[in-house]
Amino acid sequence: MAKILVVDDEPGLRLLYAAELGDEGYDVITAADCAEATSALENEAIDLIVLDIQIKQESGLEMLQKIIKEHSGLPVILCSAYNCYKDDFASWLADAYIIKSSNLEELKSEVARLLSR
């Protein structure tokens, strides 16, 4: 069973993503900020990360760069409420970029695609 780390500062979204991805058969761990995410990456065998771009006062794009540097090959899906970050070169390091929505079909599809590689 693949283990997914969901990093988002919104508790409701963490619960929604955990429930929906759990229903798809994935083991889901959540983190409310970059420190929790870093701890999870150090202590768990993570197969994929769903990463918010704006995490409280922290930058998900900076976290993405750290993940790429320290966990090369680990797939990352950026998930943001804002489309404008698609133009930021730093976001191009991610394996996928999804706009947050109440319909999680695109997210589920990207997770399945990336984990099947």
N, C-alpha and C positions, 0 to 999 in steps of 0.2 A: 504494500500500500504506500503510495507516494505521500510524502509529508510536505505540506505547504505552509509557509509563513506569511501571514497577512499583517502588514504594517500600516496602521491608520489611526489617527488620533480621535476619530469619531466612534464612540462605543457601539452605537446602533449599527453602523456599517460593519464593524468587526464581527458583531453577533450575526448579522445577515450573511456575510461572506462565509463565516465558519459553518453556519447551518446549511447553506446551499451547497458549498463545496463538500461538506461532510456527507450530505445526501448523495453526492456523486461518488462517494466511496473513498474520499481523500482524508487523511489525518491532518487536521488543521490546528496550527498554533497561531496565536495572535500576539501582537505587540502594539502598545500605544505610542511608543516613541522610538527614536534611534537607539537609545541605550538598551531598551528591552529587546530590540531586534538584534543588536550586536551580541547580547547575552545568549539569545536563542541560537544564533549562528555558531557560537562557540560550543554550545552544549547539546545541540541536536543535529541529526543528519537530515538537513533540509534539501528537498529536491527542487523546489521552485518558490519564488517570492512574488507576492502581490504587494506593490509598494506605492503608497500615496506620495504625491510630490510635495505637498505642504503639510508637514507634520508639526503642529503647534508652531513654535518659533524655529523649527529645524527644517533643513532642506532635504527632501527625498532625493534630489539630484546629486547632492554631495554624498548621501548614503549610497546611492547607486554606484558612484565612482569608487567608493571604498569596497563595496561588494565585488565589483569587477576586478579590482586589484588583489583582494584577499581570497576570493572564491571564484576564480576563473572558471567559466563554463557553466556556472549556476544560472539557470534561466530566471529573468526578472521581467515581470509585467508591471509597467507603470500604470497607475490608475488615478486619474485626476478629474476634478470637476471642471477643469479649464482646458480648452483646446489649444490655447496659445503656447503652451510648453512644447508642442510638437515641433515648433520652429527652433527650439533651443538645441544646439548641437549636443549638449550633455544628455538629452533625452534619447538621442539616437543610439546610445550604448545599450538601451533596454531591448529585449527581444520582442516586446509588443507594447503598445500604448493604447489604453482604453479610456474613454470618457465615462465617468461614473453615471450609472443609470439604475433605476429600480428593476429593469430587465437585465438579468445577469447571464443571458444566453451567450453574448459575445465573450464575456469573461470566461465562462465555462468552456467555450469552444477553444479559446486561446490556451487555457490551461491544458486541455486534452492534447492539443496540437504540440505544445512545447514538451510535454511529458512523454509523448510518443516518439520523439526524436532519438 
